[in-house]
Amino acid sequence: MSKISFTTLAQVAESEVPANSDVAMADALRADGKIYVVVAVVLIILAGLFIYLFRVERKIKKLENEKLN
């Protein structure tokens, strides 16, 4: 079911974006060299989320093992 949902979502998202989309903001950020700052911030946020999820998963696994023993 998740494959069907993902493909449907991808098709809907694809159909709403025009082929000749001109994104002025992205061009301006790229021209000013600030796009790298945006990319760095996004990567830092994603890394933080993954680290948080990894730590929570370890804690949950530890609690499950303690409950079983």
N, CA, C and O atoms as CSV, one atom per row, in Angstrom:
chain,resi,resn,atom,element,x,y,z
A,1,MET,N,N,0.816,-1.191,0.000
A,1,MET,CA,C,0.000,0.000,0.000
A,1,MET,C,C,0.859,1.254,0.000
A,1,MET,O,O,0.488,2.251,-0.619
A,2,SER,N,N,2.001,1.226,0.682
A,2,SER,CA,C,2.844,2.413,0.731
A,2,SER,C,C,3.452,2.710,-0.637
A,2,SER,O,O,3.680,3.873,-0.971
A,3,LYS,N,N,3.717,1.671,-1.431
A,3,LYS,CA,C,4.234,1.901,-2.774
A,3,LYS,C,C,3.194,2.592,-3.638
A,3,LYS,O,O,3.520,3.489,-4.416
A,4,ILE,N,N,1.957,2.181,-3.502
A,4,ILE,CA,C,0.892,2.798,-4.274
A,4,ILE,C,C,0.728,4.250,-3.850
A,4,ILE,O,O,0.576,5.129,-4.699
A,5,SER,N,N,0.756,4.507,-2.574
A,5,SER,CA,C,0.597,5.868,-2.071
A,5,SER,C,C,1.755,6.747,-2.512
A,5,SER,O,O,1.546,7.898,-2.894
A,6,PHE,N,N,2.969,6.223,-2.465
A,6,PHE,CA,C,4.132,7.007,-2.850
A,6,PHE,C,C,4.100,7.345,-4.333
A,6,PHE,O,O,4.376,8.483,-4.713
A,7,THR,N,N,3.771,6.381,-5.169
A,7,THR,CA,C,3.731,6.653,-6.604
A,7,THR,C,C,2.618,7.626,-6.946
A,7,THR,O,O,2.788,8.486,-7.809
A,8,THR,N,N,1.494,7.500,-6.284
A,8,THR,CA,C,0.402,8.432,-6.525
A,8,THR,C,C,0.809,9.837,-6.111
A,8,THR,O,O,0.547,10.798,-6.833
A,9,LEU,N,N,1.446,9.962,-4.955
A,9,LEU,CA,C,1.907,11.263,-4.482
A,9,LEU,C,C,2.931,11.851,-5.443
A,9,LEU,O,O,2.886,13.046,-5.736
A,10,ALA,N,N,3.842,11.040,-5.931
A,10,ALA,CA,C,4.862,11.511,-6.861
A,10,ALA,C,C,4.236,12.000,-8.163
A,10,ALA,O,O,4.668,13.011,-8.718
A,11,GLN,N,N,3.230,11.297,-8.648
A,11,GLN,CA,C,2.567,11.704,-9.884
A,11,GLN,C,C,1.808,13.005,-9.695
A,11,GLN,O,O,1.822,13.862,-10.578
A,12,VAL,N,N,1.153,13.164,-8.571
A,12,VAL,CA,C,0.414,14.400,-8.306
A,12,VAL,C,C,1.376,15.568,-8.181
A,12,VAL,O,O,1.128,16.639,-8.734
A,13,ALA,N,N,2.463,15.372,-7.463
A,13,ALA,CA,C,3.444,16.441,-7.290
A,13,ALA,C,C,4.084,16.807,-8.617
A,13,ALA,O,O,4.358,17.980,-8.872
A,14,GLU,N,N,4.320,15.833,-9.450
A,14,GLU,CA,C,4.933,16.054,-10.746
A,14,GLU,C,C,3.991,16.790,-11.686
A,14,GLU,O,O,4.427,17.634,-12.469
A,15,SER,N,N,2.709,16.478,-11.614
A,15,SER,CA,C,1.755,17.073,-12.535
A,15,SER,C,C,1.468,18.531,-12.223
A,15,SER,O,O,1.028,19.265,-13.108
A,16,GLU,N,N,1.705,18.978,-10.989
A,16,GLU,CA,C,1.407,20.353,-10.618
A,16,GLU,C,C,2.569,21.302,-10.850
A,16,GLU,O,O,2.394,22.516,-10.736
A,17,VAL,N,N,3.740,20.793,-11.171
A,17,VAL,CA,C,4.899,21.640,-11.425
A,17,VAL,C,C,5.012,21.845,-12.924
A,17,VAL,O,O,5.165,20.878,-13.669
A,18,PRO,N,N,4.939,23.091,-13.379
A,18,PRO,CA,C,5.058,23.327,-14.815
A,18,PRO,C,C,6.466,23.000,-15.312
A,18,PRO,O,O,7.438,23.115,-14.566
A,19,ALA,N,N,6.564,22.601,-16.554
A,19,ALA,CA,C,7.847,22.173,-17.113
A,19,ALA,C,C,8.828,23.333,-17.218
A,19,ALA,O,O,10.033,23.135,-17.055
A,20,ASN,N,N,8.336,24.539,-17.487
A,20,ASN,CA,C,9.204,25.705,-17.648
A,20,ASN,C,C,9.164,26.586,-16.409
A,20,ASN,O,O,9.005,27.802,-16.512
A,21,SER,N,N,9.308,25.973,-15.237
A,21,SER,CA,C,9.220,26.754,-14.000
A,21,SER,C,C,10.488,27.595,-13.849
A,21,SER,O,O,11.603,27.073,-13.848
A,22,ASP,N,N,10.291,28.901,-13.723
A,22,ASP,CA,C,11.391,29.832,-13.533
A,22,ASP,C,C,11.349,30.298,-12.089
A,22,ASP,O,O,10.461,31.058,-11.703
A,23,VAL,N,N,12.304,29.846,-11.293
A,23,VAL,CA,C,12.332,30.175,-9.875
A,23,VAL,C,C,13.329,31.304,-9.681
A,23,VAL,O,O,14.539,31.081,-9.639
A,24,ALA,N,N,12.810,32.516,-9.563
A,24,ALA,CA,C,13.664,33.693,-9.459
A,24,ALA,C,C,14.436,33.716,-8.143
A,24,ALA,O,O,15.592,34.138,-8.105
A,25,MET,N,N,13.797,33.264,-7.066
A,25,MET,CA,C,14.457,33.293,-5.765
A,25,MET,C,C,15.681,32.383,-5.768
A,25,MET,O,O,16.736,32.761,-5.259
A,26,ALA,N,N,15.547,31.193,-6.334
A,26,ALA,CA,C,16.683,30.270,-6.387
A,26,ALA,C,C,17.799,30.837,-7.254
A,26,ALA,O,O,18.977,30.686,-6.930
A,27,ASP,N,N,17.434,31.487,-8.351
A,27,ASP,CA,C,18.455,32.100,-9.208
A,27,ASP,C,C,19.179,33.225,-8.484
A,27,ASP,O,O,20.393,33.379,-8.618
A,28,ALA,N,N,18.426,34.015,-7.713
A,28,ALA,CA,C,19.045,35.110,-6.974
A,28,ALA,C,C,19.980,34.572,-5.892
A,28,ALA,O,O,21.081,35.092,-5.712
A,29,LEU,N,N,19.547,33.534,-5.172
A,29,LEU,CA,C,20.404,32.949,-4.141
A,29,LEU,C,C,21.664,32.345,-4.753
A,29,LEU,O,O,22.754,32.456,-4.191
A,30,ARG,N,N,21.504,31.708,-5.903
A,30,ARG,CA,C,22.651,31.111,-6.580
A,30,ARG,C,C,23.606,32.201,-7.056
A,30,ARG,O,O,24.822,32.048,-6.947
A,31,ALA,N,N,23.073,33.283,-7.576
A,31,ALA,CA,C,23.910,34.372,-8.075
A,31,ALA,C,C,24.678,35.044,-6.940
A,31,ALA,O,O,25.834,35.426,-7.118
A,32,ASP,N,N,24.052,35.191,-5.786
A,32,ASP,CA,C,24.706,35.815,-4.638
A,32,ASP,C,C,25.625,34.857,-3.885
A,32,ASP,O,O,26.394,35.290,-3.027
A,33,GLY,N,N,25.557,33.582,-4.189
A,33,GLY,CA,C,26.368,32.598,-3.491
A,33,GLY,C,C,25.768,32.165,-2.166
A,33,GLY,O,O,26.423,31.475,-1.385
A,34,LYS,N,N,24.530,32.564,-1.904
A,34,LYS,CA,C,23.882,32.229,-0.637
A,34,LYS,C,C,23.194,30.882,-0.678
A,34,LYS,O,O,22.732,30.390,0.351
A,35,ILE,N,N,23.120,30.284,-1.845
A,35,ILE,CA,C,22.463,28.972,-1.950
A,35,ILE,C,C,23.215,27.941,-1.121
A,35,ILE,O,O,22.616,26.992,-0.615
A,36,TYR,N,N,24.521,28.122,-0.982
A,36,TYR,CA,C,25.314,27.188,-0.189
A,36,TYR,C,C,24.975,27.294,1.294
A,36,TYR,O,O,25.034,26.302,2.020
A,37,VAL,N,N,24.625,28.482,1.736
A,37,VAL,CA,C,24.207,28.662,3.123
A,37,VAL,C,C,22.881,27.941,3.359
A,37,VAL,O,O,22.696,27.276,4.379
A,38,VAL,N,N,21.971,28.079,2.414
A,38,VAL,CA,C,20.672,27.408,2.521
A,38,VAL,C,C,20.856,25.895,2.542
A,38,VAL,O,O,20.253,25.205,3.364
A,39,VAL,N,N,21.678,25.386,1.648
A,39,VAL,CA,C,21.936,23.943,1.593
A,39,VAL,C,C,22.592,23.475,2.885
A,39,VAL,O,O,22.240,22.417,3.406
A,40,ALA,N,N,23.536,24.242,3.406
A,40,ALA,CA,C,24.208,23.859,4.651
A,40,ALA,C,C,23.231,23.821,5.820
A,40,ALA,O,O,23.290,22.906,6.640
A,41,VAL,N,N,22.345,24.789,5.907
A,41,VAL,CA,C,21.367,24.813,6.997
A,41,VAL,C,C,20.425,23.625,6.891
A,41,VAL,O,O,20.115,22.984,7.895
A,42,VAL,N,N,19.970,23.329,5.686
A,42,VAL,CA,C,19.080,22.178,5.494
A,42,VAL,C,C,19.786,20.883,5.878
A,42,VAL,O,O,19.194,20.026,6.533
A,43,LEU,N,N,21.042,20.735,5.477
A,43,LEU,CA,C,21.796,19.528,5.828
A,43,LEU,C,C,22.019,19.410,7.327
A,43,LEU,O,O,21.957,18.309,7.875
A,44,ILE,N,N,22.277,20.523,7.995
A,44,ILE,CA,C,22.455,20.496,9.449
A,44,ILE,C,C,21.168,20.077,10.138
A,44,ILE,O,O,21.194,19.282,11.078
A,45,ILE,N,N,20.042,20.607,9.675
A,45,ILE,CA,C,18.752,20.246,10.266
A,45,ILE,C,C,18.462,18.766,10.045
A,45,ILE,O,O,18.031,18.078,10.970
A,46,LEU,N,N,18.691,18.272,8.839
A,46,LEU,CA,C,18.459,16.846,8.563
A,46,LEU,C,C,19.385,15.955,9.382
A,46,LEU,O,O,18.960,14.918,9.893
A,47,ALA,N,N,20.641,16.352,9.509
A,47,ALA,CA,C,21.578,15.567,10.320
A,47,ALA,C,C,21.120,15.529,11.767
A,47,ALA,O,O,21.180,14.482,12.412
A,48,GLY,N,N,20.664,16.657,12.278
A,48,GLY,CA,C,20.156,16.700,13.647
A,48,GLY,C,C,18.954,15.790,13.840
A,48,GLY,O,O,18.853,15.094,14.850
A,49,LEU,N,N,18.053,15.794,12.883
A,49,LEU,CA,C,16.882,14.908,12.960
A,49,LEU,C,C,17.280,13.437,12.954
A,49,LEU,O,O,16.745,12.644,13.728
A,50,PHE,N,N,18.223,13.072,12.079
A,50,PHE,CA,C,18.657,11.678,12.016
A,50,PHE,C,C,19.361,11.256,13.304
A,50,PHE,O,O,19.156,10.146,13.794
A,51,ILE,N,N,20.179,12.134,13.844
A,51,ILE,CA,C,20.855,11.815,15.110
A,51,ILE,C,C,19.835,11.643,16.222
A,51,ILE,O,O,19.941,10.719,17.029
A,52,TYR,N,N,18.851,12.526,16.268
A,52,TYR,CA,C,17.796,12.430,17.285
A,52,TYR,C,C,17.029,11.111,17.150
A,52,TYR,O,O,16.789,10.423,18.142
A,53,LEU,N,N,16.651,10.768,15.930
A,53,LEU,CA,C,15.910,9.520,15.718
A,53,LEU,C,C,16.753,8.301,16.083
A,53,LEU,O,O,16.235,7.337,16.647
A,54,PHE,N,N,18.033,8.335,15.768
A,54,PHE,CA,C,18.925,7.233,16.106
A,54,PHE,C,C,19.018,7.061,17.614
A,54,PHE,O,O,18.975,5.937,18.115
A,55,ARG,N,N,19.148,8.177,18.348
A,55,ARG,CA,C,19.253,8.107,19.813
A,55,ARG,C,C,17.950,7.609,20.434
A,55,ARG,O,O,17.974,6.811,21.371
A,56,VAL,N,N,16.819,8.076,19.917
A,56,VAL,CA,C,15.528,7.626,20.443
A,56,VAL,C,C,15.352,6.132,20.191
A,56,VAL,O,O,14.869,5.404,21.058
A,57,GLU,N,N,15.743,5.678,19.007
A,57,GLU,CA,C,15.634,4.253,18.686
A,57,GLU,C,C,16.486,3.415,19.631
A,57,GLU,O,O,16.048,2.355,20.080
A,58,ARG,N,N,17.702,3.875,19.940
A,58,ARG,CA,C,18.557,3.145,20.878
A,58,ARG,C,C,17.944,3.078,22.264
A,58,ARG,O,O,18.004,2.041,22.924
A,59,LYS,N,N,17.352,4.183,22.708
A,59,LYS,CA,C,16.721,4.199,24.029
A,59,LYS,C,C,15.511,3.275,24.074
A,59,LYS,O,O,15.297,2.574,25.063
A,60,ILE,N,N,14.730,3.274,23.019
A,60,ILE,CA,C,13.556,2.392,22.964
A,60,ILE,C,C,13.993,0.934,22.976
A,60,ILE,O,O,13.403,0.107,23.673
A,61,LYS,N,N,15.021,0.624,22.209
A,61,LYS,CA,C,15.529,-0.750,22.167
A,61,LYS,C,C,16.033,-1.184,23.541
A,61,LYS,O,O,15.816,-2.321,23.960
A,62,LYS,N,N,16.703,-0.275,24.234
A,62,LYS,CA,C,17.205,-0.573,25.577
A,62,LYS,C,C,16.054,-0.840,26.536
A,62,LYS,O,O,16.112,-1.781,27.328
A,63,LEU,N,N,15.006,-0.018,26.473
A,63,LEU,CA,C,13.842,-0.222,27.333
A,63,LEU,C,C,13.123,-1.528,27.011
A,63,LEU,O,O,12.655,-2.215,27.920
A,64,GLU,N,N,13.029,-1.875,25.743
A,64,GLU,CA,C,12.394,-3.133,25.358
A,64,GLU,C,C,13.182,-4.323,25.885
A,64,GLU,O,O,12.605,-5.301,26.359
A,65,ASN,N,N,14.512,-4.232,25.799
A,65,ASN,CA,C,15.342,-5.333,26.301
A,65,ASN,C,C,15.238,-5.472,27.815
A,65,ASN,O,O,15.248,-6.586,28.339
A,66,GLU,N,N,15.138,-4.344,28.522
A,66,GLU,CA,C,14.992,-4.389,29.976
A,66,GLU,C,C,13.645,-4.973,30.367
A,66,GLU,O,O,13.546,-5.689,31.363
A,67,LYS,N,N,12.621,-4.678,29.604
A,67,LYS,CA,C,11.289,-5.188,29.908
A,67,LYS,C,C,11.216,-6.690,29.672
A,67,LYS,O,O,10.538,-7.402,30.414
A,68,LEU,N,N,11.907,-7.177,28.648
A,68,LEU,CA,C,11.888,-8.622,28.348
A,68,LEU,C,C,12.676,-9.425,29.371
A,68,LEU,O,O,12.339,-10.578,29.643
A,69,ASN,N,N,13.709,-8.841,29.937
A,69,ASN,CA,C,14.558,-9.579,30.886
A,69,ASN,C,C,14.110,-9.423,32.292
A,69,ASN,O,O,14.723,-9.983,33.201
